[in-house]
Amino acid sequence: MRKIFVIGIGVGDPDHVTIQAIKALNQVDVFFIPDKGTEKAALRDLRTTICERFIENADYRTIDVDIPQRATTGGYLAGVDQWHGRLADIYGRLFEHELEEGEVGGILVWGDPAIYDSTLRILKRVRAKGLALDFQVIPGISSVQVLAAKHCIALNRIGESVLLTTGRNLADGFPSEFGSVVVLLDGAQAFASLGEPDLDIFWGAYLGTEDEILISGKLADVKDEIEAVRRRAREQHGWIMDTYLLRKSDPDR
């Protein structure tokens, strides 16, 4: 039986790595490090930095995992399912060839493995293909938590719900049944197309890193600024990870 630790490592600040995560790091024999090319080299470097900082014995190994591009044509859900199948095949082969029986593997997940991350789904597919695999999840500090902390806000108003969604879903408009909406994976900047006049936005990019950017205010007043800042940051770094909270403006403020 091979064991895998799926370890949430936060979103950029090594100080956000939990004590539970550090204990798990020190039990791992082989780390499987996703490689998404030069654009995301900074994300790979953070994983390496965390290993070097927190692991006491440097006798672990690291294996690069070449992550294929997801198809952008055809249906979205079908494309994701196909992509996950390819990833399950890749990870399954690597586990079988690089991880001996009784050894412990580690996958370091940006943020928290339970929030808009596919690692757990992929591992379940690996196991369904017949590889004896046991995995344990170590939660991490998510971009959602860091965003709220950096803006010094609570995610919800008293007695209200919060929706976590994606830019793809927000393209249909702000969901009126929610007072607060956290948006992730918004490469198309869906917030810019919203016409509601009473929305506030709390936006953050590169949260927890030295490149962190924060902007907040009335959506109508700052959306052009966010688009411009986001575009320049992406050009400078070659990649961007951002998230934001949209909230109906408080009429009593």
Order of alpha helices (4+ residues) and beta strands (2+ residues): beta-alpha-beta-alpha-beta-alpha-beta-alpha-beta-alpha-beta-alpha-beta-beta-beta-alpha-beta
